[in-house]
Amino acid sequence: AKKWINIRKSYGNFYKVPRNQTKLTIMLEKLGMNYDGRPHSGLDDSKNIARIAIRMLQDGCELRVNEKMHAGQLMTVSSSAPLEGAPAPQMPRYRN
């Protein structure tokens, strides 16, 4: 793969949260989700990242390639048109 979507970067930009709030467990928590599976299992981490991506799409995020490799160097891919973000995710409120 030479181009990809870094979900941590997309999450931080979309929900307007600092990088220290883009760890997998924190992103899930802020979206009101529990971690499914075993932590640090590649398959389980991937499934949880996919759940975050689905939620971001439901919230109106337009996921775009935001990183690439060029001549062996990691590069950020900037968007030519800024996208509107959504408010920071809130824990779901449960009715009694």
SEFI-635338 format. One record per residue (C-alpha): chain; z, x, y; residue in three letters; residue number from 0. Coordinates in steps of 0.25 Angstrom, whole numbers. Last residue first. Layout:
! SEFI-635338
pt kette A, Z Z, X X, Y Y, rest ALA, nr NUM
...
This chain:
! SEFI-635338
pt kette A, Z 130, X -138, Y 24, rest ASN, nr 95
pt kette A, Z 117, X -133, Y 29, rest ARG, nr 94
pt kette A, Z 113, X -119, Y 26, rest TYR, nr 93
pt kette A, Z 108, X -110, Y 37, rest ARG, nr 92
pt kette A, Z 98, X -99, Y 33, rest PRO, nr 91
pt kette A, Z 102, X -85, Y 38, rest MET, nr 90
pt kette A, Z 93, X -82, Y 50, rest GLN, nr 89
pt kette A, Z 81, X -74, Y 51, rest PRO, nr 88
pt kette A, Z 78, X -67, Y 64, rest ALA, nr 87
pt kette A, Z 69, X -75, Y 73, rest PRO, nr 86
pt kette A, Z 54, X -75, Y 70, rest ALA, nr 85
pt kette A, Z 44, X -65, Y 75, rest GLY, nr 84
pt kette A, Z 32, X -67, Y 83, rest GLU, nr 83
pt kette A, Z 21, X -57, Y 78, rest LEU, nr 82
pt kette A, Z 16, X -46, Y 86, rest PRO, nr 81
pt kette A, Z 0, X -44, Y 86, rest ALA, nr 80
pt kette A, Z -6, X -31, Y 83, rest SER, nr 79
pt kette A, Z 4, X -28, Y 71, rest SER, nr 78
pt kette A, Z 10, X -15, Y 69, rest SER, nr 77
pt kette A, Z 8, X -7, Y 56, rest VAL, nr 76
pt kette A, Z 19, X 3, Y 55, rest THR, nr 75
pt kette A, Z 15, X 16, Y 48, rest MET, nr 74
pt kette A, Z 20, X 24, Y 36, rest LEU, nr 73
pt kette A, Z 13, X 37, Y 35, rest GLN, nr 72
pt kette A, Z 5, X 42, Y 23, rest GLY, nr 71
pt kette A, Z -8, X 42, Y 31, rest ALA, nr 70
pt kette A, Z -6, X 27, Y 34, rest HIS, nr 69
pt kette A, Z 4, X 19, Y 27, rest MET, nr 68
pt kette A, Z 7, X 5, Y 32, rest LYS, nr 67
pt kette A, Z 17, X -4, Y 38, rest GLU, nr 66
pt kette A, Z 17, X -18, Y 45, rest ASN, nr 65
pt kette A, Z 7, X -26, Y 37, rest VAL, nr 64
pt kette A, Z 10, X -40, Y 42, rest ARG, nr 63
pt kette A, Z 19, X -52, Y 39, rest LEU, nr 62
pt kette A, Z 17, X -64, Y 48, rest GLU, nr 61
pt kette A, Z 31, X -69, Y 49, rest CYS, nr 60
pt kette A, Z 33, X -84, Y 51, rest GLY, nr 59
pt kette A, Z 46, X -87, Y 45, rest ASP, nr 58
pt kette A, Z 40, X -91, Y 31, rest GLN, nr 57
pt kette A, Z 33, X -77, Y 32, rest LEU, nr 56
pt kette A, Z 46, X -70, Y 34, rest MET, nr 55
pt kette A, Z 52, X -78, Y 22, rest ARG, nr 54
pt kette A, Z 41, X -74, Y 13, rest ILE, nr 53
pt kette A, Z 43, X -59, Y 17, rest ALA, nr 52
pt kette A, Z 58, X -60, Y 15, rest ILE, nr 51
pt kette A, Z 55, X -66, Y 1, rest ARG, nr 50
pt kette A, Z 45, X -55, Y -2, rest ALA, nr 49
pt kette A, Z 55, X -44, Y 2, rest ILE, nr 48
pt kette A, Z 65, X -51, Y -8, rest ASN, nr 47
pt kette A, Z 54, X -50, Y -19, rest LYS, nr 46
pt kette A, Z 51, X -35, Y -16, rest SER, nr 45
pt kette A, Z 66, X -32, Y -16, rest ASP, nr 44
pt kette A, Z 67, X -38, Y -30, rest ASP, nr 43
pt kette A, Z 55, X -31, Y -35, rest LEU, nr 42
pt kette A, Z 60, X -17, Y -30, rest GLY, nr 41
pt kette A, Z 74, X -19, Y -34, rest SER, nr 40
pt kette A, Z 82, X -14, Y -23, rest HIS, nr 39
pt kette A, Z 92, X -25, Y -23, rest PRO, nr 38
pt kette A, Z 91, X -34, Y -36, rest ARG, nr 37
pt kette A, Z 86, X -48, Y -35, rest GLY, nr 36
pt kette A, Z 85, X -58, Y -24, rest ASP, nr 35
pt kette A, Z 91, X -54, Y -11, rest TYR, nr 34
pt kette A, Z 97, X -67, Y -4, rest ASN, nr 33
pt kette A, Z 89, X -74, Y 7, rest MET, nr 32
pt kette A, Z 94, X -80, Y 20, rest GLY, nr 31
pt kette A, Z 83, X -73, Y 29, rest LEU, nr 30
pt kette A, Z 94, X -63, Y 35, rest LYS, nr 29
pt kette A, Z 99, X -60, Y 21, rest GLU, nr 28
pt kette A, Z 85, X -57, Y 16, rest LEU, nr 27
pt kette A, Z 82, X -47, Y 27, rest MET, nr 26
pt kette A, Z 96, X -41, Y 26, rest ILE, nr 25
pt kette A, Z 94, X -38, Y 11, rest THR, nr 24
pt kette A, Z 80, X -32, Y 13, rest LEU, nr 23
pt kette A, Z 84, X -23, Y 25, rest LYS, nr 22
pt kette A, Z 77, X -28, Y 38, rest THR, nr 21
pt kette A, Z 90, X -30, Y 47, rest GLN, nr 20
pt kette A, Z 91, X -15, Y 50, rest ASN, nr 19
pt kette A, Z 77, X -15, Y 55, rest ARG, nr 18
pt kette A, Z 81, X -25, Y 67, rest PRO, nr 17
pt kette A, Z 77, X -39, Y 66, rest VAL, nr 16
pt kette A, Z 66, X -47, Y 74, rest LYS, nr 15
pt kette A, Z 63, X -57, Y 62, rest TYR, nr 14
pt kette A, Z 49, X -53, Y 62, rest PHE, nr 13
pt kette A, Z 50, X -38, Y 65, rest ASN, nr 12
pt kette A, Z 61, X -36, Y 56, rest GLY, nr 11
pt kette A, Z 55, X -44, Y 45, rest TYR, nr 10
pt kette A, Z 42, X -37, Y 46, rest SER, nr 9
pt kette A, Z 48, X -23, Y 46, rest LYS, nr 8
pt kette A, Z 56, X -26, Y 34, rest ARG, nr 7
pt kette A, Z 44, X -33, Y 27, rest ILE, nr 6
pt kette A, Z 36, X -20, Y 28, rest ASN, nr 5
pt kette A, Z 22, X -26, Y 26, rest ILE, nr 4
pt kette A, Z 12, X -16, Y 20, rest TRP, nr 3
pt kette A, Z 1, X -7, Y 22, rest LYS, nr 2
pt kette A, Z -4, X 5, Y 14, rest LYS, nr 1
pt kette A, Z 0, X 0, Y 0, rest ALA, nr 0
